[in-house]
Amino acid sequence: MSFKCVVKTTLLTGLLLTSLDVAAVRAQERTVRPMGDKPNVVLMLADNLGFGDLSVYNGGTRGGMRTPNIDRLASEGMRLTQFLVEPGCTPSRAGLMTGQYSIRSGMSLVIVPGASGGLQPDDVTLGKVAKSAGYNTTYVGKWHLGPLPQSQPQNQGFDQWLLGFKGTTDAVLYEESLRTHNAPEAMQKGAAGQIIEATGPGGAAQPVRPYNREYRRQIEGDIAIAAASYIAEQADQEDPFFLMIGWTRPHFPNDPADEFVGSSGTGRYGDSVVELDARTGQVLDAIEAAGIKDNTIVIWLSDNGATMTSTVPEEIGGGSNGPFRGELGDAYEGSIRTAGMIRWPGKIEPGVTNEMISVHDFLPTLAGFMGAEVPADRPYDGFDQGNFLLGKQAKSNREHLLTFIGDRVVAVRWRQFRVYPVEFHMSNTNPSLGGYMGMIHETAGFPRVFNIEADPREIRDVAGAGSGWVMGVYSRLIAQYKATLEEHPNPPAPNMTRF
């Protein structure tokens, strides 16, 4: 698929909007930068970090678990207190990369061995959008958007992929588990994960070293070094660059580098967050040292909330989703509301906003900043937030968000209301587990409704307390989404329990 590097004055996301969004749409104009004045972009993505895990979000209440580098970035940019994602690594990354709900690319569940899913050659990604605008593009670290070459960064618009691996970080546990549980010898031999790299666009990434429990301690430092080196190399180049960093922390297993062991006083999870902050600092220092801070957009996000329950004993109780209930894998607020911030000196006013922004909004927003056109041959679920971020309008262009798990809508957010057609519960196993390892129960026919601003822990169902009218909005939003499927049907949604 080819793309034209032209200025586009309007990005239509109307396919997903209701009449309730008309005012926002009218206020929304494309914020395309002039072709000769393009910012560099560095986008960092943490893995399973909760709303309450950064000291800038939790008020420094977690002892030695401090994050001064990320806090500094937040103070220099706009900190988002209502940044919404999808309920898992793969779904959120798919939403970020495509500007669409993950179900539109068949990735509304975490990709695990044996599951379907992965980016396809005709998907429009952040990498392709940046490339179409004349950017040099590099991806470093975790990807988790499909194991096949066609789904990997070097075939999705990035010039290279460094320090990557095909799946998720917890795969480093497989080798030990297979051995201790007497798995077939052939499986044991193939258990060791691999760090893979593609040093040019196209083709397949090649293995460069094992990714095992030992290297788990080293990888975050190597990702930071690779990212900093790339920034130094590109700083004097004529073309702007887009660098995306997929951090691996604080996803379990949390085996921090030796110099961070015991640094937080809160256990291995806290130590891992402290290391993540230090590695972020290395990247920020590289930008400063290269003299490109003023013309570099820095975005720092988490892909989903923290895991509150776990089968790994040392991980239990490590993360915090702040005042919100839920965890990675369910659809409650604690799963999909997490940390996010964006810095662009002289362009984005530093401060804090509680306006709603989702992970899907970055593709259309960055396309505008980069001077790229987004193909109009598909529905987008992201909104261009450029005018809001640049202070040209007071309100975000987003008022709602649909949340999917597998093949169904499991939550709808509209303004301050959250509506659930299902409930999520802990499993009846020992230990009892939640999130993806928990249970989904049907309601008796009507959804539950919570006012998240008045009731952040979602304790009081207000559907029968004068707020039942919200169900009309809920039905309309779902109907508008379903209407887009007539011309743009989704691929089969992943499901590991129904085939």
C-alpha positions, 0 to 999 in steps of 0.5 A: 500500500502506498501513501502520499505525504500531503497535508490533509485539512480534515480527519474524518472519524465520524463513522464511530460518532453519535450526535452527542459528539457533533460539537467535538467534531466541529471543533476538530481540525487537522493540526498538520505541521508544515512540511519543512518543520517536522518534529522528531518523535520518541514514543515510550511504552511501559508494560503492565504499569498501573495508574498508582505506580508512578510517584507523580501519580501517587503523590510519593506515597510508596516509600522508596518506589520513586520515579524522578525521571518520569516525574520530570518528564510529566512536569515538563509536558502534559500529564494525562489523568484520564488516559484510556487503553485496552485490557491487555498488551496485544490489544492496546498495542494494536490500538496504538499502532493502528488507531482502531479498536483491536477487534478490527485487526483481530487482536482483541485478546493477548496473542499467546502460543496457538492463538490467532492474530497479528498485523497484516500487510494491508494494515496502516500503522504508526510506522507506515504513517511516519515513513510516508511523511519522510521519517527515519523509523526505528523500533526497539524492544517488545512488539507483541503484535504477531510472531510472523515476519509480515506482522513484525516492525520491519514489515510494518513501516519501521526501518529496523527492529532492535532487541525484539522478541516474538511474544511476551516477557513471561515466556522466559519462564517457560524453559524452567516450567517445561523442565520441572513438569517433565514436558516432552524433550522436543518442547524443552529444546525449543523452549529457550526464547530468542532476542531477534533483530532486523537491521533493515526493512523487509524480510524476517528478523534473525536471532541474536541471543537467547532470551532467558531468565539471565538476560531478563536482568539485562534487557532493559539496560540494553534497550536504553543503550540502543535507543540512546545510540539511535538518538545520537546518530539521528540528531544531525541527520536531515530527515526527522526520526520516529523512535518507538521503545517497547519497554519490558518492565514492570511485566513479570517476571521482575528480575531487575538488574543487579544495581536496582535490587532492593532499591525501592524497599517494596520488593522486586516489582518496585525495584523493576519500576525504579529501573524503568524510571532510570532507563527512561532517564537515559533516553531523556538524557540522550535527547538533551545531550543531542540538543534536540529537546525543543524539536522532539515530541516525547510520549510516555505511556503504559499499555494497560493496568497492573496485574494485582493477582498472579501465579508468581508469588513474588509478584503478588501485590506489587502493582497499583491501579490507584483508586480504581478497581480491576486489573490487567485482563478485565474491563474495569477502570483499573485495567484500562486507565493508566499513566500517560504524558506528552512533552513538546517544548514551546508547543504543548503547555505543561500541566495536568488534564483530566480530559479523555484521551485514548491510546487510539488517538495517537495515530491520527494526532501524530499523523497531523504533527508529522504532516502525513495523510491517513488513508480514508478507506477504513474506519478509525476509532482514534480522534485527532487531539492535536488542537486540544494538545496545542491549546487551540481548544479547551476540550478533548475530541473524545467522549466515549470508548468501547472496550472489547475482550475476544469477540464481544463488547464488555464495557462502554465508557461515555463521559463519566459513566461506565456501562457493563453488559457483563461482570468480572470475578475472581476465579474459584481456583487456589490461588484465586485469580482475576483479570484474564485468568478470572471469570466473566459472568452475564448480567440478568439482561440489563447492563450495570452502570457506574459514575466513575467520577463519583464512584472510582471503585465502581461500587454503586450501580446507578442504573436504578437510581435515576441514571438508567437513561444512560442505557440509551446512549450505550445502545446508540454507541454500540449501534453506531459501531455496528453500522461500520461493520457493514462495509468494514467487517472485522476479521475473526476475533481471537478466543481461546475457549470457543472455537 
